[in-house]
Amino acid sequence: MTARIIGGLLYDLDDGPVGTDFGRGFDGRPEQRLVLGDEQGSDKLSISLTTTSLAGIDDLIEALHRIRDIKTQQRRLSEVAA
């Protein structure tokens, strides 16, 4: 079975914690998850990377680098305008 998000999902991390979770699934196979938000509360989002290829993880890392670069550029522009 494959999970699918229909429509969309918006989760604002708002400088919340980012972590990882490693364990075993119900079938005993190793699992890896990226955990966004409070791991103790209900305000968390877990993204399973268990079946993701290394290339897929590299794509995720690259996307985060692009977001960081855009945010850095926007901050610089706002400082110049101020």
C-alpha positions in Angstrom: 0.0 0.0 0.0 1.3 3.5 -0.9 0.3 6.6 1.1 -1.0 9.5 -0.9 -1.9 13.0 0.0 -4.9 14.2 -1.9 -5.3 17.9 -2.2 -2.5 19.3 -0.1 -0.8 19.6 3.2 0.6 22.7 4.8 2.7 22.4 7.9 4.5 25.4 9.3 7.5 24.3 11.2 7.8 27.7 12.9 11.4 26.9 14.2 10.1 23.8 15.9 12.3 20.8 16.5 13.4 18.6 13.6 14.6 15.1 14.4 14.8 11.6 13.1 13.3 8.4 14.2 14.8 5.0 13.5 13.2 1.7 14.4 11.5 -1.4 13.0 8.1 -1.7 11.5 5.4 -4.2 12.4 7.1 -6.6 9.9 10.5 -6.2 11.6 12.1 -4.3 8.7 14.2 -1.2 9.5 12.4 2.2 9.2 13.7 5.7 8.9 11.6 8.8 9.5 12.1 12.6 9.4 10.1 14.1 12.4 9.0 17.7 12.3 7.6 19.3 15.4 7.2 18.3 19.0 7.9 14.6 19.2 6.1 14.3 22.6 2.9 16.0 21.5 0.4 15.7 18.8 1.9 18.6 16.8 4.3 16.5 14.8 4.6 15.3 11.3 6.5 12.2 10.5 7.8 11.7 6.9 8.8 8.1 6.2 12.0 7.8 4.2 12.1 4.0 4.5 11.6 3.2 0.9 13.2 6.4 -0.4 16.4 6.0 -2.5 19.6 7.8 -1.7 18.9 9.9 -4.8 15.5 10.9 -3.4 17.1 11.9 -0.1 19.7 13.9 -2.0 16.8 15.6 -3.8 15.2 16.5 -0.5 18.5 17.9 0.8 18.9 20.0 -2.4 15.4 21.4 -2.1 16.1 22.5 1.5 19.3 24.1 0.3 17.4 26.1 -2.3 14.8 27.2 0.3 17.7 28.3 2.6 19.3 30.3 -0.2 16.0 32.0 -1.1 15.4 32.9 2.6 18.9 34.3 2.9 18.4 36.4 -0.2 15.1 37.7 1.0 16.6 38.6 4.3 19.4 40.5 2.7 17.0 42.4 0.5 14.8 43.4 3.4 17.9 44.6 5.3 19.0 46.8 2.4 15.5 48.2 2.0 15.3 49.1 5.8 
